[in-house]
Amino acid sequence: MEVRVDPLVCEANGVCESLVSEVFELDDDDNLTILQPNPPAGLADKVRHAVRSCPKAALSLDE
């Protein structure tokens, strides 16, 4: 599993960070950082939910 963000689409709403802060982080300039591009299996369901919950569909997941 690999998580990606399209920075041109991301509006830094923070939904993903609020759902899985172990994987997603917004910095002070509202740039999203993927802390774990290949998250562990134990976070897979939470990451899938975060990707689906992105209001701008800026996140993608390669499984």
ZADO-1210 file (C-alpha; in nm, 4 decimals, padded with zeros to 6 digits):
<atoms>
<atom x="00.0000" y="00.0000" z="00.0000" code="MET" pos="1"/>
<atom x="00.1296" y="00.3434" z="-00.0947" code="GLU" pos="2"/>
<atom x="-00.0439" y="00.6728" z="-00.0129" code="VAL" pos="3"/>
<atom x="-00.0026" y="00.9775" z="-00.2348" code="ARG" pos="4"/>
<atom x="-00.1282" y="01.3337" z="-00.2283" code="VAL" pos="5"/>
<atom x="-00.1810" y="01.5677" z="-00.5217" code="ASP" pos="6"/>
<atom x="-00.0565" y="01.8993" z="-00.3784" code="PRO" pos="7"/>
<atom x="-00.2314" y="02.0945" z="-00.6527" code="LEU" pos="8"/>
<atom x="-00.5693" y="01.9591" z="-00.5410" code="VAL" pos="9"/>
<atom x="-00.5186" y="01.9414" z="-00.1642" code="CYS" pos="10"/>
<atom x="-00.6817" y="02.2309" z="00.0246" code="GLU" pos="11"/>
<atom x="-00.5400" y="02.1307" z="00.3646" code="ALA" pos="12"/>
<atom x="-00.8802" y="02.0630" z="00.5171" code="ASN" pos="13"/>
<atom x="-00.7143" y="01.8306" z="00.7682" code="GLY" pos="14"/>
<atom x="-00.9708" y="01.5528" z="00.7485" code="VAL" pos="15"/>
<atom x="-00.7027" y="01.2924" z="00.6784" code="CYS" pos="16"/>
<atom x="-00.4821" y="01.4162" z="00.9604" code="GLU" pos="17"/>
<atom x="-00.7714" y="01.4029" z="01.2057" code="SER" pos="18"/>
<atom x="-00.8431" y="01.0433" z="01.1045" code="LEU" pos="19"/>
<atom x="-00.4864" y="00.9047" z="01.0892" code="VAL" pos="20"/>
<atom x="-00.2338" y="01.1436" z="01.2411" code="SER" pos="21"/>
<atom x="00.0262" y="00.8665" z="01.2309" code="GLU" pos="22"/>
<atom x="00.0265" y="00.8936" z="00.8500" code="VAL" pos="23"/>
<atom x="-00.0848" y="01.2480" z="00.7609" code="PHE" pos="24"/>
<atom x="00.0414" y="01.5811" z="00.8918" code="GLU" pos="25"/>
<atom x="-00.0301" y="01.9418" z="00.7976" code="LEU" pos="26"/>
<atom x="00.2525" y="02.1861" z="00.8594" code="ASP" pos="27"/>
<atom x="00.2218" y="02.5508" z="00.9576" code="ASP" pos="28"/>
<atom x="00.1984" y="02.6498" z="00.5897" code="ASP" pos="29"/>
<atom x="-00.0911" y="02.4071" z="00.5304" code="ASP" pos="30"/>
<atom x="00.1189" y="02.1652" z="00.3287" code="ASN" pos="31"/>
<atom x="00.0261" y="01.8018" z="00.3723" code="LEU" pos="32"/>
<atom x="00.3091" y="01.5614" z="00.4459" code="THR" pos="33"/>
<atom x="00.2695" y="01.1875" z="00.4188" code="ILE" pos="34"/>
<atom x="00.4627" y="01.0680" z="00.7237" code="LEU" pos="35"/>
<atom x="00.4332" y="00.7025" z="00.6281" code="GLN" pos="36"/>
<atom x="00.3867" y="00.6644" z="00.2502" code="PRO" pos="37"/>
<atom x="00.3754" y="00.2880" z="00.3029" code="ASN" pos="38"/>
<atom x="00.1735" y="00.2569" z="00.6245" code="PRO" pos="39"/>
<atom x="00.1753" y="-00.0676" z="00.8208" code="PRO" pos="40"/>
<atom x="-00.1018" y="-00.3211" z="00.7700" code="ALA" pos="41"/>
<atom x="-00.2511" y="-00.2292" z="01.1069" code="GLY" pos="42"/>
<atom x="-00.3411" y="00.1168" z="00.9748" code="LEU" pos="43"/>
<atom x="-00.4678" y="00.0029" z="00.6341" code="ALA" pos="44"/>
<atom x="-00.8404" y="00.0352" z="00.7084" code="ASP" pos="45"/>
<atom x="-00.7982" y="00.3770" z="00.8713" code="LYS" pos="46"/>
<atom x="-00.5901" y="00.4996" z="00.5751" code="VAL" pos="47"/>
<atom x="-00.8468" y="00.3732" z="00.3242" code="ARG" pos="48"/>
<atom x="-01.1185" y="00.5582" z="00.5169" code="HIS" pos="49"/>
<atom x="-00.9083" y="00.8780" z="00.5203" code="ALA" pos="50"/>
<atom x="-00.8485" y="00.8566" z="00.1445" code="VAL" pos="51"/>
<atom x="-01.2212" y="00.8096" z="00.0806" code="ARG" pos="52"/>
<atom x="-01.3034" y="01.0962" z="00.3204" code="SER" pos="53"/>
<atom x="-01.0852" y="01.3595" z="00.1526" code="CYS" pos="54"/>
<atom x="-01.3300" y="01.6338" z="00.0488" code="PRO" pos="55"/>
<atom x="-01.1198" y="01.7279" z="-00.2556" code="LYS" pos="56"/>
<atom x="-01.0200" y="01.3712" z="-00.3568" code="ALA" pos="57"/>
<atom x="-00.6562" y="01.4796" z="-00.3348" code="ALA" pos="58"/>
<atom x="-00.5408" y="01.1483" z="-00.1889" code="LEU" pos="59"/>
<atom x="-00.4824" y="00.8255" z="-00.3751" code="SER" pos="60"/>
<atom x="-00.3885" y="00.4760" z="-00.2719" code="LEU" pos="61"/>
<atom x="-00.1966" y="00.2119" z="-00.4651" code="ASP" pos="62"/>
<atom x="-00.2500" y="-00.1316" z="-00.3209" code="GLU" pos="63"/>
</atoms>
